[in-house]
Amino acid sequence: MKDKKALAELVCRQIRDIAPDADTEQLDPNEDMREALDLDSMDFLRLIEALSRKLEVTIPEVDFSHITQLSKMVDYLSARLSADA
């Protein structure tokens, strides 16, 4: 799944699974998801873990702070998937 639109939809779906009240429809792709959607550190960690499992990619903890925006997370995941292919 290298299509960025599909990746964005997957990320939003995973967010809604973790935080059902999160309004991902109104999320600005360049806004910090944790702040915009009121995700705490455990929610964010569960999101990372869910995406790692679904996409079968390893996301090192050192990268977490670089992927807090939807746009950056999608770019990051796309690059990881391309590198693993």
All heavy atoms as an XYZ file, in Angstrom:
674
protein
N       0.853     -1.180      0.000
C       0.000      0.000      0.000
C       0.893      1.236      0.000
O       1.266      1.732      1.039
C      -0.895     -0.013      1.239
C      -1.748      1.209      1.337
S      -2.651      1.383      2.889
C      -3.603     -0.087      2.951
N       1.243      1.691     -1.172
C       2.094      2.867     -1.274
C       1.291      4.113     -1.636
O       1.802      5.212     -1.595
C       3.189      2.634     -2.308
C       4.154      1.561     -1.874
C       5.170      1.299     -2.933
C       5.843     -0.025     -2.652
N       6.428     -0.642     -3.789
N       0.021      3.929     -1.980
C      -0.847      5.050     -2.331
C      -1.063      5.924     -1.092
O      -1.569      5.453     -0.076
C      -2.169      4.490     -2.853
C      -3.207      5.560     -3.119
O      -2.850      6.747     -3.199
O      -4.387      5.197     -3.246
N      -0.657      7.181     -1.180
C      -0.711      8.064     -0.019
C      -2.136      8.325      0.466
O      -2.374      8.451      1.659
C       0.030      9.364     -0.300
C       1.532      9.149     -0.372
C       2.275     10.440     -0.493
C       3.774     10.155     -0.518
N       4.559     11.372     -0.486
N      -3.079      8.368     -0.465
C      -4.476      8.585     -0.054
C      -4.968      7.392      0.766
O      -5.607      7.549      1.801
C      -5.359      8.801     -1.276
C      -6.796      9.137     -0.924
C      -7.582      9.527     -2.165
C      -8.893     10.139     -1.781
N     -10.025      9.308     -1.870
N      -4.636      6.196      0.309
C      -5.032      4.985      1.034
C      -4.332      4.918      2.394
O      -4.935      4.500      3.383
C      -4.715      3.742      0.204
N      -3.079      5.338      2.438
C      -2.358      5.362      3.714
C      -3.004      6.349      4.684
O      -3.177      6.040      5.869
C      -0.889      5.732      3.497
C       0.028      4.624      3.005
C       1.392      5.193      2.627
C       0.176      3.536      4.041
N      -3.375      7.519      4.185
C      -4.027      8.521      5.033
C      -5.346      7.981      5.575
O      -5.670      8.161      6.756
C      -4.251      9.814      4.259
N      -6.100      7.296      4.731
C      -7.368      6.712      5.171
C      -7.135      5.635      6.216
O      -7.884      5.536      7.194
C      -8.133      6.150      3.973
C      -8.677      7.244      3.067
C      -9.245      6.722      1.747
O      -9.252      5.491      1.513
O      -9.665      7.559      0.937
N      -6.096      4.831      6.036
C      -5.762      3.790      7.011
C      -5.387      4.423      8.352
O      -5.863      3.980      9.405
C      -4.613      2.920      6.498
C      -4.081      1.903      7.515
C      -5.135      0.850      7.842
C      -2.815      1.244      6.996
N      -4.561      5.450      8.326
C      -4.163      6.127      9.560
C      -5.394      6.678     10.270
O      -5.575      6.468     11.480
C      -3.135      7.258      9.281
C      -2.898      8.088     10.538
C      -1.825      6.680      8.761
N      -6.270      7.340      9.537
C      -7.487      7.907     10.131
C      -8.392      6.819     10.699
O      -8.975      6.981     11.780
C      -8.229      8.771      9.115
S      -7.371     10.323      8.758
N      -8.505      5.721     10.007
C      -9.319      4.592     10.479
C      -8.740      4.043     11.792
O      -9.474      3.755     12.735
C      -9.383      3.520      9.394
C     -10.513      2.549      9.551
C     -10.785      1.692      8.318
N      -9.608      1.172      7.645
C      -9.165      1.568      6.446
N      -9.807      2.492      5.769
N      -8.085      1.030      5.902
N      -7.424      3.920     11.840
C      -6.778      3.422     13.055
C      -6.967      4.415     14.210
O      -7.189      3.995     15.350
C      -5.287      3.175     12.809
C      -4.994      2.044     11.847
C      -5.601      0.721     12.289
O      -5.476      0.307     13.430
N      -6.280      0.058     11.378
N      -6.897      5.693     13.913
C      -7.123      6.702     14.952
C      -8.533      6.562     15.512
O      -8.739      6.566     16.728
C      -6.905      8.133     14.405
C      -5.419      8.360     14.120
C      -7.446      9.179     15.387
C      -5.119      9.644     13.360
N      -9.511      6.406     14.628
C     -10.909      6.281     15.080
C     -11.115      4.999     15.885
O     -11.935      4.976     16.805
C     -11.867      6.355     13.895
C     -11.967      7.762     13.305
C     -13.094      7.883     12.286
N     -12.991      6.944     11.193
C     -12.303      7.157     10.064
N     -11.659      8.297      9.894
N     -12.288      6.255      9.104
N     -10.377      3.936     15.581
C     -10.462      2.706     16.369
C      -9.947      2.940     17.790
O     -10.478      2.393     18.746
C      -9.652      1.574     15.727
C     -10.328      0.975     14.500
O     -11.521      1.292     14.254
O      -9.676      0.198     13.786
N      -8.904      3.743     17.898
C      -8.275      4.010     19.192
C      -9.025      5.090     19.963
O      -9.201      4.994     21.173
C      -6.796      4.418     18.981
C      -6.017      3.211     18.451
C      -6.170      4.980     20.238
C      -4.687      3.555     17.826
N      -9.451      6.118     19.255
C     -10.147      7.257     19.870
C     -11.414      7.538     19.074
O     -11.418      8.387     18.174
C      -9.231      8.479     19.893
N     -12.485      6.806     19.369
C     -13.718      6.918     18.570
C     -14.292      8.328     18.456
O     -14.986      8.629     17.488
C     -14.708      6.000     19.306
C     -13.852      5.065     20.086
C     -12.605      5.821     20.432
N     -13.992      9.203     19.405
C     -14.515     10.574     19.354
C     -13.675     11.488     18.475
O     -14.059     12.633     18.231
C     -14.584     11.169     20.770
C     -15.613     10.452     21.629
O     -16.538      9.832     21.065
O     -15.485     10.509     22.869
N     -12.541     11.007     18.005
C     -11.642     11.833     17.184
C     -12.305     12.140     15.838
O     -12.753     11.242     15.138
C     -10.314     11.131     16.970
N     -12.351     13.417     15.498
C     -12.957     13.847     14.236
C     -11.865     13.974     13.178
O     -11.337     15.056     12.935
C     -13.693     15.177     14.427
C     -14.458     15.605     13.187
O     -14.471     14.844     12.185
O     -15.039     16.701     13.207
N     -11.537     12.855     12.556
C     -10.461     12.854     11.562
C     -10.863     13.557     10.276
O     -10.005     13.945      9.498
C     -10.004     11.414     11.252
O     -11.133     10.651     10.807
C      -9.388     10.758     12.473
N     -12.166     13.747     10.059
C     -12.637     14.440      8.858
C     -12.182     15.908      8.851
O     -11.943     16.478      7.798
C     -14.170     14.388      8.765
C     -14.728     12.987      8.619
C     -14.380     12.350      7.292
O     -14.418     13.044      6.260
O     -14.074     11.148      7.290
N     -12.084     16.496     10.031
C     -11.717     17.906     10.155
C     -10.222     18.111     10.388
O      -9.771     19.235     10.561
C     -12.488     18.546     11.321
C     -13.991     18.476     11.176
C     -14.486     19.175      9.918
O     -14.033     20.257      9.581
N     -15.406     18.551      9.211
N      -9.456     17.035     10.392
C      -8.029     17.106     10.689
C      -7.251     17.769      9.552
O      -7.329     17.348      8.408
C      -7.480     15.694     10.933
C      -5.988     15.581     11.240
C      -5.647     16.312     12.527
C      -5.582     14.116     11.327
N      -6.518     18.804      9.897
C      -5.604     19.446      8.955
C      -4.376     18.533      8.857
O      -3.766     18.216      9.876
C      -5.210     20.822      9.488
C      -4.197     21.552      8.609
O      -3.463     20.892      7.836
O      -4.132     22.788      8.704
N      -4.011     18.084      7.660
C      -2.901     17.137      7.515
C      -1.563     17.664      8.030
O      -0.661     16.891      8.301
C      -2.817     16.880      6.009
C      -4.015     17.483      5.406
C      -4.628     18.418      6.392
N      -1.446     18.989      8.205
C      -0.191     19.570      8.681
C      -0.232     19.960     10.154
O       0.707     20.559     10.664
C       0.175     20.779      7.821
C       0.388     20.360      6.377
O       1.099     19.409      6.099
N      -0.266     21.045      5.466
N      -1.306     19.593     10.819
C      -1.481     19.903     12.232
C      -1.012     18.708     13.065
O      -1.097     17.562     12.624
C      -2.983     20.144     12.458
C      -3.357     20.762     13.747
C      -4.847     21.110     13.775
O      -5.612     20.655     12.904
O      -5.223     21.829     14.694
N      -0.522     18.969     14.259
C      -0.111     17.897     15.158
C      -1.354     17.081     15.538
O      -2.278     17.618     16.157
C       0.562     18.475     16.402
C       1.166     17.407     17.288
O       0.464     16.439     17.625
O       2.349     17.549     17.647
N      -1.372     15.814     15.151
C      -2.545     14.965     15.394
C      -2.833     14.807     16.879
O      -3.985     14.732     17.283
C      -2.340     13.566     14.796
C      -2.286     13.526     13.311
S      -2.121     11.842     12.672
C      -0.441     11.438     13.161
N      -1.769     14.738     17.681
C      -1.952     14.537     19.116
C      -2.735     15.685     19.730
O      -3.641     15.455     20.535
C      -0.602     14.367     19.810
C       0.156     13.132     19.317
C       1.570     13.107     19.808
N       2.244     14.341     19.387
C       3.474     14.664     19.739
N       4.170     13.875     20.505
N       4.015     15.792     19.311
N      -2.396     16.900     19.322
C      -3.100     18.074     19.855
C      -4.484     18.219     19.228
O      -5.473     18.432     19.918
C      -2.283     19.335     19.622
C      -1.023     19.398     20.448
C      -0.185     20.625     20.146
O      -0.725     21.606     19.598
O       1.017     20.588     20.465
N      -4.556     18.117     17.921
C      -5.819     18.344     17.204
C      -6.893     17.331     17.588
O      -8.068     17.667     17.655
C      -5.574     18.297     15.703
N      -6.474     16.087     17.841
C      -7.442     15.025     18.123
C      -7.448     14.616     19.594
O      -8.117     13.658     19.965
C      -7.149     13.812     17.239
C      -7.208     14.085     15.734
C      -6.747     12.865     14.956
C      -8.603     14.512     15.305
N      -6.691     15.344     20.405
C      -6.609     15.079     21.841
C      -6.169     13.634     22.121
O      -6.782     12.919     22.904
C      -7.954     15.378     22.519
C      -7.815     15.528     24.018
O      -6.712     15.898     24.477
O      -8.802     15.258     24.739
N      -5.100     13.221     21.429
C      -4.532     11.888     21.646
C      -3.433     11.997     22.696
O      -2.534     12.825     22.571
C      -3.917     11.342     20.349
C      -4.838     11.203     19.142
C      -4.037     10.763     17.920
C      -5.964     10.230     19.434
N      -3.522     11.161     23.731
C      -2.442     11.179     24.711
C      -1.311     10.276     24.229
O      -1.394      9.669     23.153
C      -2.950     10.789     26.103
C      -3.490      9.366     26.193
O      -3.081      8.501     25.382
O      -4.309      9.106     27.089
N      -0.249     10.202     25.005
C       0.932      9.442     24.560
C       0.620      7.958     24.368
O       1.152      7.334     23.450
C       2.093      9.629     25.537
O       1.711      9.243     26.839
N      -0.256      7.408     25.189
C      -0.624      5.996     25.021
C      -1.445      5.787     23.746
O      -1.260      4.796     23.040
C      -1.396      5.480     26.242
C      -0.510      5.271     27.465
S       0.926      4.200     27.169
C       0.153      2.663     26.744
N      -2.343      6.704     23.449
C      -3.125      6.618     22.209
C      -2.187      6.658     21.004
O      -2.339      5.879     20.068
C      -4.120      7.788     22.089
C      -5.264      7.702     23.080
O      -5.572      6.598     23.561
O      -5.852      8.766     23.364
N      -1.215      7.583     21.057
C      -0.284      7.724     19.938
C       0.562      6.455     19.794
O       0.777      5.970     18.680
C       0.598      8.962     20.129
C       1.408      9.296     18.907
C       0.806      9.815     17.775
C       2.778      9.083     18.884
C       1.543     10.121     16.633
C       3.527      9.382     17.755
C       2.910      9.902     16.632
N       1.012      5.898     20.906
C       1.786      4.659     20.872
C       0.948      3.518     20.300
O       1.431      2.734     19.481
C       2.303      4.302     22.270
C       3.136      3.040     22.364
C       4.375      3.127     21.481
C       3.515      2.768     23.813
N      -0.307      3.429     20.698
C      -1.186      2.378     20.157
C      -1.396      2.569     18.655
O      -1.469      1.595     17.905
C      -2.523      2.359     20.909
C      -2.339      1.821     22.318
C      -3.602      1.459     23.076
N      -4.853      1.966     22.608
C      -5.642      2.784     23.298
N      -5.299      3.222     24.476
N      -6.801      3.165     22.810
N      -1.472      3.812     18.208
C      -1.591      4.093     16.772
C      -0.357      3.586     16.033
O      -0.479      2.901     15.020
C      -1.780      5.600     16.537
C      -1.737      6.063     15.086
C      -2.869      5.439     14.267
C      -1.786      7.585     15.014
N       0.824      3.914     16.549
C       2.071      3.474     15.922
C       2.122      1.948     15.863
O       2.466      1.358     14.830
C       3.296      4.019     16.702
C       3.320      5.539     16.706
C       4.589      3.430     16.170
C       3.591      6.193     15.385
N       1.774      1.298     16.970
C       1.805     -0.167     17.019
C       0.817     -0.780     16.038
O       1.134     -1.750     15.349
C       1.512     -0.656     18.439
C       2.637     -0.367     19.406
C       2.269     -0.675     20.852
O       1.062     -0.818     21.163
O       3.211     -0.778     21.663
N      -0.373     -0.207     15.952
C      -1.394     -0.726     15.029
C      -0.930     -0.588     13.583
O      -1.078     -1.523     12.782
C      -2.719      0.008     15.238
N      -0.352      0.555     13.249
C       0.132      0.765     11.882
C       1.312     -0.156     11.573
O       1.407     -0.697     10.470
C       0.528      2.231     11.675
C      -0.636      3.221     11.692
C      -0.132      4.651     11.767
C      -1.530      3.026     10.481
N       2.184     -0.359     12.542
C       3.321     -1.270     12.358
C       2.834     -2.676     12.028
O       3.353     -3.331     11.120
C       4.194     -1.310     13.617
O       4.837     -0.099     13.827
N       1.837     -3.125     12.790
C       1.285     -4.478     12.559
C       0.593     -4.566     11.203
O       0.821     -5.493     10.440
C       0.285     -4.838     13.659
C       0.891     -5.437     14.896
C      -0.166     -6.050     15.809
N      -1.312     -5.191     16.051
C      -1.369     -4.236     16.973
N      -0.342     -3.992     17.739
N      -2.467     -3.527     17.126
N      -0.279     -3.595     10.931
C      -1.061     -3.629      9.681
C      -0.178     -3.584      8.444
O      -0.434     -4.263      7.465
C      -2.030     -2.449      9.625
C      -3.280     -2.645     10.377
C      -4.415     -2.834      9.389
C      -5.712     -2.839     10.132
N      -6.430     -4.068     10.060
N       0.842     -2.730      8.494
C       1.680     -2.501      7.314
C       2.962     -3.338      7.324
O       3.719     -3.312      6.353
C       2.034     -1.010      7.215
C       0.835     -0.077      7.042
C       1.282      1.372      7.169
C       0.142     -0.316      5.709
N       3.175     -4.034      8.444
C       4.373     -4.867      8.587
C       5.656     -4.065      8.386
O       6.544     -4.448      7.625
C       4.313     -6.077      7.664
C       3.137     -6.981      7.957
C       3.034     -8.169      7.010
O       3.792     -8.249      6.023
O       2.180     -9.036      7.275
N       5.718     -2.913      9.059
C       6.916     -2.069      9.040
C       7.328     -1.801     10.487
O       6.495     -1.791     11.384
C       6.707     -0.715      8.315
C       6.404     -0.907      6.853
C       5.648      0.120      8.981
N       8.599     -1.590     10.675
C       9.111     -1.230     11.984
C       9.250      0.281     12.039
O       9.819      0.890     11.132
C      10.483     -1.891     12.222
O      10.331     -3.302     12.101
C      11.031     -1.545     13.588
N       8.696      0.861     13.078
C       8.796      2.304     13.270
C       9.576      2.523     14.569
O       9.035      2.336     15.659
C       7.403      2.966     13.354
C       6.590      2.652     12.104
C       7.548      4.477     13.557
C       5.140      3.095     12.151
N      10.856      2.882     14.452
C      11.670      3.073     15.650
C      11.176      4.252     16.491
O      10.698      5.258     15.943
C      13.078      3.347     15.113
C      13.017      3.176     13.643
C      11.592      3.098     13.225
N      11.322      4.131     17.788
C      10.862      5.181     18.702
C      11.500      6.528     18.394
O      10.870      7.576     18.565
C      11.165      4.775     20.145
C      10.548      5.686     21.161
C      10.714      5.202     22.586
O      11.075      4.029     22.803
O      10.471      6.012     23.487
N      12.714      6.510     17.905
C      13.412      7.753     17.582
C      12.673      8.554     16.502
O      12.814      9.773     16.405
C      14.884      7.465     17.180
C      14.956      6.786     15.830
C      15.712      8.713     17.193
N      11.844      7.890     15.700
C      11.101      8.555     14.622
C       9.742      9.102     15.061
O       9.116      9.875     14.330
C      10.886      7.594     13.450
C      12.173      7.262     12.728
O      13.175      7.987     12.917
O      12.185      6.273     11.971
N       9.266      8.720     16.242
C       7.920      9.101     16.676
C       7.683     10.608     16.606
O       6.639     11.053     16.146
C       7.632      8.626     18.100
C       7.469      7.133     18.255
C       7.703      6.250     17.208
C       7.106      6.612     19.472
C       7.560      4.883     17.381
C       6.952      5.244     19.654
C       7.177      4.385     18.606
N       8.644     11.395     17.052
C       8.435     12.849     17.106
C       8.389     13.491     15.722
O       7.917     14.617     15.571
C       9.532     13.510     17.945
O      10.795     13.347     17.329
N       8.828     12.758     14.709
C       8.849     13.294     13.343
C       7.563     12.979     12.570
O       7.392     13.456     11.445
C      10.035     12.730     12.562
C      11.344     12.988     13.229
N      11.912     14.237     13.307
C      12.187     12.143     13.856
C      13.051     14.154     13.960
N      13.238     12.894     14.312
N       6.689     12.165     13.160
C       5.497     11.725     12.418
C       4.205     12.048     13.179
O       3.258     11.276     13.149
C       5.578     10.223     12.067
C       5.800      9.361     13.309
C       6.658      9.981     11.031
C       5.751      7.868     13.045
N       4.171     13.188     13.833
C       2.972     13.561     14.585
C       1.926     14.256     13.722
O       0.796     14.418     14.149
C       3.336     14.466     15.785
O       3.967     15.647     15.290
C       4.246     13.731     16.759
N       2.306     14.655     12.517
C       1.352     15.250     11.576
C       0.931     14.166     10.581
O       1.754     13.342     10.179
C       1.993     16.408     10.818
C       2.448     17.533     11.703
C       3.306     18.530     10.953
O       3.979     18.183      9.990
N       3.285     19.761     11.400
N      -0.322     14.186     10.186
C      -0.823     13.187      9.246
C      -0.002     13.178      7.963
O       0.402     12.117      7.483
C      -2.301     13.437      8.935
C      -2.946     12.471      7.941
C      -2.909     11.038      8.464
C      -4.385     12.891      7.647
N       0.289     14.354      7.415
C       1.033     14.420      6.155
C       2.427     13.798      6.307
O       2.883     13.053      5.434
C       1.153     15.865      5.672
O       1.815     16.665      6.634
N       3.092     14.087      7.409
C       4.433     13.537      7.626
C       4.385     12.041      7.904
O       5.268     11.298      7.478
C       5.137     14.280      8.758
C       5.524     15.679      8.352
C       6.354     16.365      9.398
C       6.752     17.741      8.878
N       7.640     18.438      9.790
N       3.343     11.594      8.612
C       3.216     10.168      8.885
C       2.988      9.405      7.579
O       3.583      8.355      7.351
C       2.083      9.890      9.869
C       1.961      8.409     10.219
S       0.735      8.061     11.467
C       1.634      8.514     12.939
N       2.136      9.934      6.717
C       1.854      9.285      5.431
C       3.126      9.234      4.578
O       3.448      8.189      3.999
C       0.698      9.998      4.698
C       0.595      9.552      3.259
C      -0.613      9.753      5.438
N       3.860     10.340      4.516
C       5.119     10.361      3.757
C       6.110      9.344      4.329
O       6.765      8.620      3.586
C       5.752     11.760      3.778
C       4.975     12.771      2.948
O       4.137     12.361      2.117
O       5.208     13.979      3.145
N       6.205      9.309      5.638
C       7.122      8.387      6.315
C       6.752      6.935      6.006
O       7.606      6.131      5.630
C       7.073      8.648      7.825
C       7.919      7.708      8.637
C       9.252      7.990      8.895
C       7.379      6.546      9.163
C      10.035      7.134      9.645
C       8.153      5.679      9.912
C       9.486      5.974     10.149
O      10.250      5.103     10.898
N       5.477      6.599      6.169
C       5.021      5.225      5.922
C       5.217      4.843      4.459
O       5.640      3.725      4.154
C       3.565      5.055      6.333
C       3.295      5.149      7.840
C       1.789      5.169      8.100
C       3.963      4.005      8.593
N       4.933      5.765      3.565
C       5.113      5.513      2.150
C       6.589      5.203      1.845
O       6.902      4.257      1.103
C       4.632      6.712      1.335
O       4.829      6.497     -0.040
N       7.472      5.990      2.417
C       8.910      5.770      2.217
C       9.357      4.437      2.811
O      10.140      3.704      2.190
C       9.707      6.919      2.825
N       8.849      4.107      3.990
C       9.211      2.825      4.639
C       8.731      1.640      3.784
O       9.440      0.659      3.627
C       8.622      2.710      6.048
C       9.136      3.681      7.062
C      10.601      3.515      7.323
N      10.886      2.251      7.929
C      11.700      2.057      8.936
N      12.302      3.093      9.478
N      11.928      0.853      9.401
N       7.530      1.756      3.278
C       6.974      0.671      2.463
C       7.745      0.536      1.160
O       7.959     -0.572      0.669
C       5.489      0.917      2.195
C       4.595      0.757      3.416
C       3.198      1.286      3.129
C       4.540     -0.694      3.873
N       8.162      1.653      0.582
C       8.942      1.606     -0.661
C      10.323      0.999     -0.418
O      10.823      0.246     -1.233
C       9.111      3.014     -1.233
O       7.863      3.518     -1.640
N      10.908      1.324      0.721
C      12.243      0.813      1.061
C      12.201     -0.690      1.318
O      13.149     -1.399      1.025
C      12.798      1.546      2.277
N      11.072     -1.145      1.895
C      10.941     -2.573      2.213
C      10.560     -3.415      1.012
O      10.627     -4.632      1.051
C       9.915     -2.777      3.324
C      10.402     -2.244      4.660
O      11.619     -1.943      4.767
O       9.583     -2.129      5.589
N      10.106     -2.761     -0.052
C       9.617     -3.511     -1.227
C      10.745     -4.117     -2.024
O      11.867     -3.749     -1.972
C       8.791     -2.590     -2.115
